[in-house]
């Protein structure tokens, strides 16, 4: 039942806000018909000695119109957001079974006994050295790729130490050092991993479950192979 305010100060928009708040709590929406009922009822019950000012009346109508347009816009945006999330989820599901590049420095040996990735070099370097460290932090192998221009430089470690012996399964750290103007700097690395599955949170966030690297947000993917 609609409540009518018959006080001398008539503000139908205030009643609309109040009614709309109650309706929202009940998961119902107060529309334009209810607003018009409130407005007409308050006009009929206003004090003849203190009628509502025409300017205030027009201002309330204008504000109501703006509120209604905002509600329509919010609904449109929410629908667009839902469709966008569905599209993202569909695209992410198509990545299952494929290989992606994500930022990282640590990975286990793959089933093929290798670790692959890319070194990102911000500027040309006279020397690019890649070091492989085991889970205890011990150096097991390193190799120099020499002079390189700025860009993404691919690498692959075959899982052997400096003597050519196969290393056991472990989590290995990949460290890339470059020489820039006589100074040694550490460069960023991207690691390659297969996508095993995709997880979608209730918030719409999409996570890729990568083999050996665990859960990685979709936005962290730098390249899909």
Sine and cosine of phi, psi and omega as CSV:
sin_phi,cos_phi,sin_psi,cos_psi,sin_omega,cos_omega
0.00,0.00,0.74,-0.67,-0.04,-1.00
-0.98,0.21,0.73,-0.68,0.03,-1.00
-1.00,-0.01,0.73,-0.68,-0.03,-1.00
-0.95,-0.31,0.75,-0.67,0.03,-1.00
-0.99,-0.10,0.91,-0.42,-0.05,-1.00
-0.95,-0.32,0.39,0.92,0.04,-1.00
-0.95,0.30,0.24,-0.97,-0.06,-1.00
-0.92,0.39,-0.53,0.85,0.04,-1.00
-1.00,0.04,0.95,-0.30,-0.11,-0.99
-0.99,-0.14,0.88,-0.47,0.04,-1.00
-0.70,-0.71,1.00,0.05,-0.07,-1.00
-0.91,0.41,-0.51,0.86,-0.01,-1.00
-0.93,0.36,-0.57,0.82,0.06,-1.00
-0.90,0.44,-0.66,0.75,0.04,-1.00
-0.91,0.42,-0.59,0.81,0.02,-1.00
-0.89,0.45,-0.69,0.72,0.03,-1.00
-0.88,0.48,-0.70,0.72,-0.04,-1.00
-0.90,0.44,-0.72,0.69,0.00,-1.00
-0.91,0.41,-0.62,0.79,-0.02,-1.00
-0.92,0.39,-0.57,0.82,0.05,-1.00
-0.90,0.44,-0.70,0.71,0.04,-1.00
-0.89,0.45,-0.65,0.76,-0.03,-1.00
-0.91,0.41,-0.60,0.80,0.01,-1.00
-0.90,0.44,-0.63,0.78,0.02,-1.00
-0.90,0.44,-0.48,0.88,0.01,-1.00
-1.00,-0.04,0.14,0.99,-0.01,-1.00
0.90,0.43,0.49,0.87,0.07,-1.00
-0.85,-0.52,0.38,-0.92,-0.05,-1.00
-0.90,-0.44,0.77,-0.64,0.05,-1.00
-1.00,0.08,0.89,-0.46,-0.09,-1.00
-0.99,-0.14,-0.19,-0.98,-0.09,-1.00
-0.92,0.39,-0.52,0.86,0.01,-1.00
-0.89,0.46,-0.70,0.72,0.03,-1.00
-0.90,0.43,-0.61,0.79,0.03,-1.00
-0.88,0.47,-0.70,0.72,-0.01,-1.00
-0.91,0.42,-0.59,0.81,0.05,-1.00
-0.89,0.45,-0.69,0.73,0.04,-1.00
-0.88,0.47,-0.70,0.71,-0.06,-1.00
-0.90,0.44,-0.73,0.68,-0.02,-1.00
-0.91,0.42,-0.68,0.73,-0.01,-1.00
-0.88,0.47,-0.64,0.77,-0.02,-1.00
-0.96,0.29,-0.54,0.84,0.07,-1.00
-0.91,0.41,-0.63,0.78,0.00,-1.00
-0.94,0.35,-0.49,0.87,-0.08,-1.00
-0.98,-0.22,0.12,0.99,0.00,-1.00
-0.95,0.30,0.40,-0.92,-0.01,-1.00
-0.95,0.32,0.79,-0.62,0.02,-1.00
-0.91,0.41,-0.36,0.93,0.02,-1.00
-0.99,0.14,-0.28,0.96,-0.02,-1.00
-0.60,-0.80,0.91,0.41,-0.03,-1.00
-0.93,0.37,0.35,-0.94,-0.01,-1.00
-0.94,0.35,0.65,-0.76,0.02,-1.00
-0.93,0.37,0.68,-0.73,-0.03,-1.00
-0.86,0.51,-0.65,0.76,-0.01,-1.00
-0.89,0.46,-0.65,0.76,0.02,-1.00
-0.92,0.40,-0.61,0.79,0.01,-1.00
-0.89,0.46,-0.73,0.68,0.00,-1.00
-0.91,0.42,-0.62,0.78,0.01,-1.00
-0.89,0.46,-0.63,0.77,0.02,-1.00
-0.91,0.41,-0.66,0.75,0.03,-1.00
-0.89,0.46,-0.66,0.75,-0.01,-1.00
-0.91,0.41,-0.66,0.75,0.00,-1.00
-0.93,0.38,-0.62,0.79,0.04,-1.00
-0.88,0.47,-0.67,0.74,0.01,-1.00
-0.87,0.49,-0.66,0.75,0.01,-1.00
-0.91,0.42,-0.65,0.76,0.02,-1.00
-0.90,0.44,-0.66,0.75,-0.01,-1.00
-0.90,0.43,-0.67,0.74,0.02,-1.00
-0.90,0.44,-0.62,0.79,0.01,-1.00
-0.91,0.42,-0.64,0.77,0.03,-1.00
-0.90,0.44,-0.65,0.76,0.03,-1.00
-0.90,0.43,-0.67,0.75,0.01,-1.00
-0.90,0.44,-0.67,0.74,0.01,-1.00
-0.87,0.49,-0.66,0.75,0.02,-1.00
-0.89,0.45,-0.67,0.75,0.01,-1.00
-0.90,0.44,-0.70,0.71,0.00,-1.00
-0.89,0.45,-0.67,0.74,0.01,-1.00
-0.89,0.46,-0.65,0.76,0.04,-1.00
-0.90,0.43,-0.66,0.75,0.02,-1.00
-0.90,0.44,-0.66,0.75,0.00,-1.00
-0.89,0.46,-0.67,0.74,0.01,-1.00
-0.90,0.44,-0.68,0.73,0.01,-1.00
-0.91,0.42,-0.62,0.79,-0.01,-1.00
-0.91,0.41,-0.67,0.74,0.01,-1.00
-0.90,0.43,-0.63,0.78,0.04,-1.00
-0.90,0.44,-0.64,0.77,0.02,-1.00
-0.91,0.42,-0.67,0.75,0.03,-1.00
-0.89,0.46,-0.68,0.73,-0.01,-1.00
-0.88,0.47,-0.65,0.76,0.01,-1.00
-0.91,0.42,-0.68,0.73,0.02,-1.00
-0.91,0.42,-0.64,0.76,-0.01,-1.00
-0.91,0.42,-0.63,0.78,-0.01,-1.00
-0.90,0.45,-0.47,0.88,0.02,-1.00
-0.96,0.30,-0.18,0.98,-0.01,-1.00
-1.00,0.06,-0.21,0.98,0.00,-1.00
-0.87,0.50,0.77,-0.64,-0.01,-1.00
1.00,-0.03,-0.14,0.99,0.00,-1.00
-0.98,-0.18,0.20,-0.98,-0.01,-1.00
-0.98,-0.22,0.66,-0.75,0.01,-1.00
-0.78,-0.63,0.36,-0.93,0.10,-1.00
-0.95,-0.31,0.79,-0.61,0.01,-1.00
-0.72,-0.70,0.48,-0.88,0.05,-1.00
-0.87,0.50,0.67,-0.75,0.02,-1.00
0.12,-0.99,0.29,-0.96,0.02,-1.00
-0.78,-0.63,-0.16,0.99,-0.09,-1.00
-0.78,-0.63,0.71,-0.70,-0.01,-1.00
-0.38,-0.92,0.46,-0.89,0.10,-1.00
-0.99,0.11,0.27,-0.96,0.11,-0.99
-0.90,0.43,0.68,-0.73,0.01,-1.00
-0.96,0.27,0.20,-0.98,0.05,-1.00
-0.82,0.58,-0.46,0.89,0.02,-1.00
-0.99,0.12,-0.03,1.00,0.03,-1.00
0.98,0.18,0.46,0.89,-0.01,-1.00
-0.73,-0.68,0.27,-0.96,0.19,-0.98
-0.76,-0.65,0.81,-0.58,-0.03,-1.00
-0.87,-0.49,0.43,-0.90,0.03,-1.00
-0.05,-1.00,-0.28,-0.96,-0.04,-1.00
-0.65,-0.76,0.65,-0.76,0.12,-0.99
-0.98,-0.20,0.78,-0.62,0.03,-1.00
-1.00,-0.07,0.91,-0.41,-0.03,-1.00
-0.96,-0.27,0.90,-0.43,-0.05,-1.00
-0.94,0.34,-0.48,0.88,0.02,-1.00
-0.52,-0.85,0.29,-0.96,-0.06,-1.00
-0.86,0.51,0.55,-0.84,-0.04,-1.00
-0.72,-0.69,0.52,-0.86,0.03,-1.00
-0.99,0.14,-0.23,0.97,-0.03,-1.00
-0.39,-0.92,0.75,-0.66,0.11,-0.99
-0.85,-0.53,0.90,-0.43,-0.01,-1.00
-0.88,-0.47,0.78,-0.63,0.02,-1.00
-0.94,-0.35,0.80,-0.59,-0.01,-1.00
-0.92,-0.39,0.62,-0.79,0.02,-1.00
-0.91,-0.41,0.84,-0.54,0.01,-1.00
-0.87,-0.49,0.62,-0.78,0.00,-1.00
-0.99,0.15,-0.08,-1.00,-0.05,-1.00
-0.89,0.45,-0.34,0.94,0.03,-1.00
-1.00,-0.03,0.00,1.00,0.01,-1.00
1.00,0.06,0.18,0.98,-0.01,-1.00
-1.00,0.03,0.66,-0.75,0.02,-1.00
-0.95,0.30,0.82,-0.57,0.00,-1.00
-0.94,-0.34,-0.41,0.91,0.03,-1.00
-0.23,-0.97,0.39,-0.92,0.12,-0.99
-0.42,-0.91,0.48,-0.88,0.03,-1.00
-0.55,-0.84,0.56,-0.83,-0.07,-1.00
-0.97,-0.25,0.83,-0.56,0.01,-1.00
-1.00,-0.09,0.10,1.00,0.11,-0.99
0.94,0.33,-0.41,-0.91,-0.04,-1.00
-0.95,0.32,0.69,-0.72,-0.03,-1.00
-0.63,-0.77,0.57,-0.82,0.10,-0.99
-0.99,0.11,0.24,-0.97,0.02,-1.00
-0.88,0.47,0.60,-0.80,0.01,-1.00
0.61,-0.79,-0.27,-0.96,-0.02,-1.00
-0.99,-0.15,0.89,-0.45,-0.04,-1.00
-0.95,-0.31,0.91,-0.42,-0.02,-1.00
-0.96,0.28,0.47,-0.88,0.07,-1.00
-0.57,-0.82,0.33,-0.94,0.10,-1.00
-0.53,-0.85,0.73,-0.68,0.08,-1.00
-0.95,-0.30,0.77,-0.64,-0.09,-1.00
-1.00,0.08,0.13,0.99,0.08,-1.00
0.99,0.12,0.24,0.97,0.00,-1.00
-0.94,-0.33,0.36,-0.93,0.07,-1.00
-1.00,0.02,-0.14,-0.99,-0.05,-1.00
-0.89,0.45,-0.40,0.92,0.01,-1.00
-1.00,-0.02,0.04,1.00,0.01,-1.00
1.00,0.09,0.18,0.98,0.00,-1.00
-1.00,0.06,0.64,-0.77,0.01,-1.00
-0.93,0.36,0.72,-0.69,-0.01,-1.00
-1.00,0.03,0.49,-0.87,0.00,-1.00
-0.95,0.30,0.24,-0.97,0.05,-1.00
-0.89,0.46,0.77,-0.64,-0.04,-1.00
-0.21,-0.98,0.20,-0.98,0.14,-0.99
-1.00,0.02,0.85,-0.52,-0.06,-1.00
-0.93,-0.37,0.60,-0.80,0.03,-1.00
-0.99,-0.17,0.73,-0.68,0.03,-1.00
-0.97,-0.25,0.86,-0.51,0.03,-1.00
-0.86,-0.52,0.79,-0.61,-0.01,-1.00
-0.91,-0.40,0.84,-0.54,0.01,-1.00
-0.91,-0.42,0.70,-0.72,0.04,-1.00
-0.84,-0.55,0.41,-0.91,0.03,-1.00
-0.95,-0.32,0.90,-0.43,-0.01,-1.00
-0.83,-0.55,0.90,-0.43,0.01,-1.00
0.81,0.59,0.65,0.76,0.05,-1.00
0.99,0.12,-0.02,1.00,0.00,-1.00
-0.93,-0.38,0.63,-0.78,0.03,-1.00
-1.00,0.04,0.81,-0.59,0.01,-1.00
-0.80,-0.60,0.47,-0.88,0.04,-1.00
-1.00,-0.05,0.78,-0.63,-0.02,-1.00
-0.99,-0.11,0.39,-0.92,0.02,-1.00
-0.98,0.22,0.53,-0.85,0.01,-1.00
-0.82,-0.57,0.55,-0.84,0.13,-0.99
-0.90,-0.43,0.71,-0.71,-0.02,-1.00
-0.94,-0.33,0.54,-0.84,-0.01,-1.00
-0.99,-0.10,0.68,-0.74,0.03,-1.00
-0.44,-0.90,0.45,-0.89,0.04,-1.00
-1.00,0.10,0.58,-0.82,0.05,-1.00
-1.00,0.05,0.90,-0.44,0.00,-1.00
-1.00,0.07,-0.63,0.77,-0.04,-1.00
-0.31,-0.95,0.11,-0.99,-0.01,-1.00
-0.80,-0.61,0.71,-0.71,0.05,-1.00
-0.90,-0.43,0.68,-0.74,0.02,-1.00
-0.85,-0.52,0.89,-0.45,-0.01,-1.00
-0.98,0.21,0.27,-0.96,0.03,-1.00
-0.89,0.46,-0.44,0.90,0.03,-1.00
-0.97,0.24,-0.15,0.99,-0.02,-1.00
0.99,-0.12,-0.13,0.99,0.02,-1.00
-0.92,0.40,0.66,-0.75,-0.05,-1.00
-0.93,-0.37,0.76,-0.65,-0.01,-1.00
-0.84,-0.55,0.70,-0.72,0.08,-1.00
-0.99,-0.13,0.74,-0.67,0.06,-1.00
-0.99,-0.13,0.96,-0.29,-0.12,-0.99
-0.99,-0.13,0.60,-0.80,0.01,-1.00
-0.91,0.42,0.88,-0.47,0.04,-1.00
1.00,0.08,-0.35,0.94,-0.05,-1.00
-0.94,-0.35,-0.19,0.98,0.03,-1.00
0.99,0.15,-0.42,-0.91,-0.08,-1.00
-0.99,0.12,0.78,-0.63,-0.02,-1.00
-0.75,-0.66,0.77,-0.64,0.06,-1.00
-0.85,0.53,0.59,-0.81,-0.02,-1.00
-0.84,0.55,-0.60,0.80,-0.06,-1.00
-0.93,0.38,-0.21,0.98,0.02,-1.00
-0.99,0.15,-0.21,0.98,-0.03,-1.00
-0.94,0.35,0.79,-0.61,-0.03,-1.00
-0.97,-0.23,-0.42,0.91,-0.01,-1.00
-0.37,-0.93,0.58,-0.81,0.03,-1.00
-0.88,-0.47,0.77,-0.64,-0.01,-1.00
-0.92,-0.40,0.00,0.00,0.00,0.00
